Amino acid sequence: MTTNHASQSILLAGASGVLGRHIAHALAEAGHKVTGLGRSGENGIRADLMDRDALLRAVDGHRFDTVIHAATALRKTPMRDSDMYATDALRTEGTAHLAEAARACGARRFVVESMVFGYGYGDHGDRPLTEADPFGPPGRTPRLERHIAGMRTKERLAFGAEGLEGVALRFGCFYGPGGTDALVPLLRKRQLPVPGDRGRVLPWVELTDAARAVVAAVERGRPGQAYNIADDTPMGFRAHVEAVARTFGLPKPMTVPLWLMKPMSYAHTMMASRLRVSTAKADGELGWRPRYASSGEGLAAMRSASRG
């Protein structure tokens, strides 16, 4: 097991995003010094990952031990395939530019956020997928291939970056503080119709648990390896939304046929998928286990914190 417990200087791309804020907090609690990288003024280094030359100028003269790529272009839950296109580009061109910047900063480790949907959208049956299963298979449609190619390329660039120890974390669907909040007003106004699950489940992970996994990858991840990061309780999309409604005392979402979601193409694809993953590798190599075994537990903790 690779161990890097000593305090590190870390450059975090996407530090001002929902996941990024949780990562920055978890890294600081673990004793690391974090510098945010992004376009907004709240970042220590302001730069756009899509602008290679400006990014290299922005990091010139800085030195970091580890660089983390947790940047997305999402400002809300993606509903249509087009909502993902800017993030797809960040996963390809943005990752290539950030890897170059990491080398320029003298970094040794390069940790990237990946997703379980890189195993492919669709029905994977009941067997939990492991990191040994194929990642980044061809997408069934040009739009899905665009998304999967982004995840495939991001990992390939991380693992193949010369002079860098690349580690990828394949996260389940995020929920928790900063992530679930957007669902609450929609449920309150009954503006979130959701199809029945019909046996379909997805992996989920609470955001502070996801951030803890990033710390574990920084300190103990094995170079060239990917790790599935999810809780212990796969849950259908509707079951998860119902858990949100139950936890916060909101009306249950209306039930609609799955085909009615087709205009929301990306959401339709997610809701039609069935996917389970094993996190045994993260447990064994990173020493990471979810604090919240199910989204029910994580949502209850979120509600308690909001009341406190």
N, C-alpha and C positions, 0 to 999 in steps of 0.2 A: 504493500500500500504506500503510495506517495503521500508524504505529509509535509505541509507547509504551514504550520501553526503560527510561526513568527508573524508579527505585525507586518502587513504588506501595504504598499502604496498601490491603489487600484483605480483604474479609469473605467467608469461605468457609463456606457452609451445607453441612453434611454432612462437616465436617472430620474427624470421628471414625470415619467409615465406611471401608471398604476402599479405594475409589478416593480418597476425601477425604484419607486419610493420605498417599497417594502424591502427590496434587496439592499438599498443604501443603509437603511436602519439596521438590518440584520448584520451587515458587514461591520458597521460601526460598533455594534454591541459586542462583536467578536474581536474587537481591538484593531481593526484595519482602518486605514485612512482612505477615504473615498473622495474622488473628484468626479463630478458629473460632466458628461459630454452630451451636448444637444444644441438645438437651435434657440431655445428660450434663454432669457437672461438669468434664470435661477441656476444655470449650470456654471461650473467653474471654468470650463472651456466651451466656448460657443462655436459650433460648426455643424454643417449639414453632412451626414454620411454620404449623401449622393454626390457631393462636390469634392472629388478627390484632392484637387490642388489646394482648396481652401482648408480641408481637413488636415492635410500635411503641414500647412503653414501654422494652423492653430496649435498643433501638438509640438511644433519645433521647440527644442530646448527643454521639454518636459521629460521626466523619467518615471516609469511605472513598472511594478513587478508583474502585474496581471491586468489584462484588459477583458472586460465583459461586454458582450453584445446582447442587450435586452431591449433594443429599440424597435418600435413598431410605428406604423403611421395611423393606427386605429385611435379614433376619438370616441367611438361607441361600438356596441356589439355589431359585428358585420352581418348584414342580412342578405345582400346580393353579392355575387361573385366579384363585381367591380369594386366593392368596398375593400377587397383584399389586394387589389393590384399594386397599390403603393407599398404595402408591406411586402408583397412578393419581390418587388424591386429592391427593397432594403435588404432582403435575404440574399440577393445575388450580388448586384453591384455594391451595395452598402457594405456587405461583409468583406468583399475583396478590398475595398478602400480601408476598412477598419483594420484588417489584418496587416496591411502595409503600414498603417499608422502605428500599430502595436510594435512592429519590428523597429520602426523609427524611434520609438520611445524606450527601446531596450527591454521590452516585456519578455517574460519567459512563458507565461501561461495565457491562453486565450479560451475563455469560456463562453459558449453561445447558447442562447435560448432556442430550443427546437420544440416540436409538437408531435404528439402521438399520431396525428393525422398524416404524418409522413409515411406511415405504414400503408396508407391508401384509404380513401373514403369508400364506404360500402359495408357489406356484411362479412365480418371476419369469423362468425360463429362464436362458440362459447369458450374456445381455448384461449387462455391469456397469452398474448404475444410477448416474446422476449426480445432482447436486443440482438439475438442471433437471427431473428426473422428478417426477411428482405425489407429494406427501408428505401423509400423513394421509387416504388414501381411506377411504370408509365400510367398516367391518369387516363380514365376512361373517355374523357372528353377533352378538347383543347383547353377549356377553362379550368378543369380540375388538374390537368397537366401543368398549367401555369402555377398553381398553388403548390403542387407536390414538387415541381422542379425547384421552387424557391427553397423548400426545406431540404431537399436533396443536395442542392448546391451549397447551401449554408454549411451543412455538416462537412461536405467534401472540402470546402475552402478552409474550414477550421482544422480538420485533420491533416490537410496537405500543406498548411502554411509553413514554409521553411523557417526553422529556428524557433518555432512556437509549439508549446504543448497544448494541442487542441482537445477540449472536452465539450461534449454536447449533452444537454439535458432535455429529454423529450417529455414535455409537460402534458398532463391531461387538461381538461377544460377548467379555466380559472373561475373561482368565486371567492367571495369574502369582502373585507373592507375595501371600498373603492371600486370593487368589481360588481357586487350584487346590488349596490345602491340604485342603479339605474332601473332595475326591475320593479322596485317597490311602487313608484308612482304609476307605472303601467298596469300593475296588478290592481292597485287601488281604484283606478279608473276603468278597469276591465277592458284594457286595450291590448292585451297580450293573449290572443288565442293560440292554443298549442295542440298539436295532434296527440292521439294516444300513443304510448310507447310500443305496445304489441310485442313485448319481449326484447326490444332494442335497448341497449345500455351503452354508456360512454364512461371513460375514466374522468374523474374530477380531482382537483387539488385546490386546497385553500391557499390563499395568496401568501400568508405568513409562512406556511409550510413550504411553499415553493421557494420563498426567499431563503429559508434555512437550507434547502437543497443546494442553492447557489453557493452559500458559504462552504458547505461540505465539499462541493466540486472544486472550489478555489483551494481548499486546504488538503483534500485527500483524493481528488479525482485522478484516475490513471490516464496518462496522455494517450490520445488516439481512441478514447472510449466514449460511448454514449450510454446514458442511463435513463430508464423510464422513471418518471416522477408522478405518482398519483396516490390517492388514498386507497383504503382497503375495500371500498364499497362502490363498484360500478353502478351507475344509475341512469335511467332513461332521462331524456331532456324534460319530458313532462313531469316525471317523478321529482326531478330537482326543482322545477318551478313550483310544484305543489308544496315542496318542503319549505321554500321561501315564503309562500303564502301562509302556510300553517305557522311558521315561526313568528312572523310579524303580524299575525291576526288579520290577514287580507283575504278577499274573496278568491276562491279557486279560479284558475283560468278557464275560459270557455274551451270546449273541445271542438276541434274542426278536423275534417279529413286531411290526411297528409298531402293529397294532390292539391289542396287549396293553397298550400304554401309554395307552390312552384314559382310564382312570381318573385318570391324571396329566395332566389336560387341557392345561395350559400347556406342559409338557414335550413332549407329543404334538404340539402345534401347531408348536413350534420344530423338532422333529426331522423333521416332514413338510414343512418349508419349504426352498426353494432360492432363494438370494439372493447376488448378487455386487454389489459397489459399486466405483466408481472413486474414487481419492483424488487425482486429478490436481489438483483445485482446492486442496486443502490443501497440496500440494507447491508449486504456483505462487504462492499468495497468502500462506500462512502460513510457507512454507519448512520444512514439517514432512514428514519421512519416517520410517517406522518403523525403529527401531534393529534390531528383530528382524523379518526378512522373513517368517518362518513361526513357527507355534507350536512346531515342533520346535526351532528356534533359541532361542526364549524359554524353553522348558521346560529346555533344556540349561543355559542361564545360571542359571536358578533352582536347578537341582540343584547346580551348581558353587558357588553362593553359600551354599547350605545346608550344604555340606561344609566350606566355608572358615571 
